[in-house]
Amino acid sequence: MRMLMITMLLGLAACSSTPADPTVEHAWVKLSAVQGQPAAAYFTLRGGAKDDALVNVTSPEAGSAMFHETETKPANNSGMGNMADMPGMSGMSGMSMMKPLMKILVPAKSKVTLAPGGIHVMLMDPAPNVKAGDYMHLTLHFHNGVTRDIDAKALEANSAPPQF
């Protein structure tokens, strides 16, 4: 009887435990408005049982991939004025820049969301035959040696992010 109880408890613990390795969900790609320019990949990473990091993304539909984080610097008093005063820039109070990242940290048991205006994957030299509605195959490479294969739906440049 005691052995049966231990087995049942271990089974319940396994059902509710965190996966050992990171998982990926809600993947999509925003194509560039100009053919030949980089596309951007977005998705949600869920941390596994231990801290990890996304160190590379490869795709047969892209030449290479780079990680970036968009940062908005506050407006300065350089005489250039505030970006919010410029046509089409309402709501912006500074200059946006992309900062390259060597890796994307994925802490254990946490969620990291790649989204427009934040962390993203730039897909350099996207294949010219990829059109909105197609799927781009991405392989995510983690520091621990694990890979995850995903198919991300390609959206037009002016499309709103999908709702998951």
N, C-alpha and C positions, 0 to 999 in steps of 0.2 A: 504494500500500500504506500509506504513511504517513497519507494522508487517511482511509483506512478505519479505521485504529487510533484516530485522533483522534475520529472519529465514534462509534465503539464506546465509547470512554471517556466521552465526553459523554453518551451514552445511559445508561450505567451510573450516572453521577453523577446524572442526572435521576431515575432510579428510586429512588435511596436518599436524595434530598435532602428537606429539610423543606419542607412546603407554604409558599407565599409568605405566606398569610394564616392567621389562627387557624381552628381547626376545633372542632366541638362533638360530644360523644358522651355516651351514658348519661343522657339527660334524663328526669326524672320530676317530678311535682308531688304534694305532700302537701296534701290538702284540709283545711279546718278542720272541727272537730267541730261547730261552730256555723255554720249557714248565714248567709252575708253577711259573715263574718269573712274576713280575708285567707288566701290559700293561699300555699304556699312552693314555689318551683321550685329544683331542684338539677340539676347537670350537670357534666361535665368539659370544661374548655377546654384545648386544646393550642395552644401558641404557634407562630406562623409563623416566618418567617425574621428578622423584626424585632420589637422590643418593640411592644406595642399595649395597648389597654385596652377593656374592655366598658363602653360609656357609657349604654346604654339597652336596655330590653327592652319590646316591645309585644306585645299579644295581643288578638285580637277577643273573647276570652272573659274579659278583665279590663279594668277601668277604667284602671289605671295600674300601674306597677311601681316598686319601690324596692329598692336594694341595702342589705343589712345584714350585720354581722358580730356573732356572739354572743360576748360576753366574759364570763368568770366572774371576779368579783372575789373575792379571798381574804376569809375571815371576819374581822371586826374584833372588837375588844373593847369594843363600844358597849353591852354589857349585853343585846343582842338574842340572844346565844347563837349557836351554830353551826347552819347549816341542816341538817346531817346529823342533828341531834337532833330535828328536826321530823318528824311522821308523814309517811310517803311520800317523804321527801327523803334517804333513805340514799344515801351515795356523793357527796353534794354538800357542798362545804366552803365555799361562798360564795354570792354573789348573781349570777345571770345577767342580763345586760342586752344589748339590741341596740343596736349603734352604727351609725348611718347611714353609708354610703359613697357618695361622689360617682361613683366608677367602680371597676371591678375590674381591676387591673393584670394583664396577660398577657405575662410576659417571653418573649422569643424562645426557641424550642426547649424550652419548659418545659411543665409540666402544672399546672393550677390546678383543684382539685376543690371544687365547691360542695356542702356536705353539712350535715345537721342538726348543730347545735352549733357551726357555723362560719360561713363566708360563704354567703349565700343571697339569692334574689330573692323579695321579698314581692310577691305578685300581689294588688293591692287591688281590691275590688269584683268578685270573681269571678262569672261568670254563674251564676245559680241552677240552670240546667239541666245544668251540668257535674256528672257523677256519677263515682264510682269505676269505673274500667275505660274511661272515655272518654279521648280525647286532647285536650290543649290545644295549640293552635298558638301558638308563640312565635317572634318575630323578634328576633334579637340584633343590636344595632347597635354596631359597633366604631369607635374613634377614627379609624382610617384610611379610613373610609367604607364598608367592607365590611359586608354584612349576611349573616346565616345564618338560614335558616328551619328550625325543628325542630318535631316533634310529640312532646310529653311526656305519658306515660301518667299519668293521675290516680289516686292511691291514697287510701284512707280515712285519716283522721287517726291511727288507732291501728295502721296498717300498718308493718311493718318496712321499711327501705329495700330496694329490689330488689338482687339480686346480679347483677353484670355480669361 
